[in-house]
């Protein structure tokens, strides 16, 4: 019983001292990080990176839009061909034209 009490008291003391030291160390690290972040040179670099990322996004947006559109069309065609039994072809739109003899011919656009 005495060993158990000593263990609990030691644990409680260790916890209190550890949390105090841990909190102090955390505050030191937080303050150092804040000083670094507020440094004008760091902020200048952050601003440069933000501009580069913005320019890259603006330049690549049309390419991404085109690729996403192609992927959506492909997915739509795949779904349509599976639900229609493949009767609509690769574009999903069916056309009817008239042959020179005057008969109707079904085709895909």
Residue, then its C-alpha position, 0 to 999 in steps of 0.5 A: x500500500x505504501x508503494x502504491x501511494x509513493x508511486x501515485x505521489x511521484x506520478x502527480x509531482x512528475x506530471x505537475x513539474x512536466x506540464x509546467x516545463x512543457x508549457x514553458x518550452x511550448x511558449x518559447x517555441x511559439x514565440x520564436x516561430x511568431x518572431x520568424x513569421x513576422x520577420x520582413x524577409x520571411x514575409x517578402x518570400x511568402x509574398x513572392x511564393x503567393x504571387x508565383x502560385x497565383x500566376x501558375x494557377x492562372x496560366x494552367x487553369x485553361x488546360x485543367x478546364x479542358x482536361x476536366x471537360x474531356x474526362x467528364x465527356x468520357x465518363x458521360x459517354x461510358x455511362x450512357x453506353x452502359x445504360x443504353x446498351x452501347x447504341x449511342x456510340x462514343x459521343x452519345x448523340x445519334x444522327x439520322x441521315x438520308x442516303x443518295x437512294x433516299x433511304x434513312x441511314x442511322x449513324x453516330x456523330 
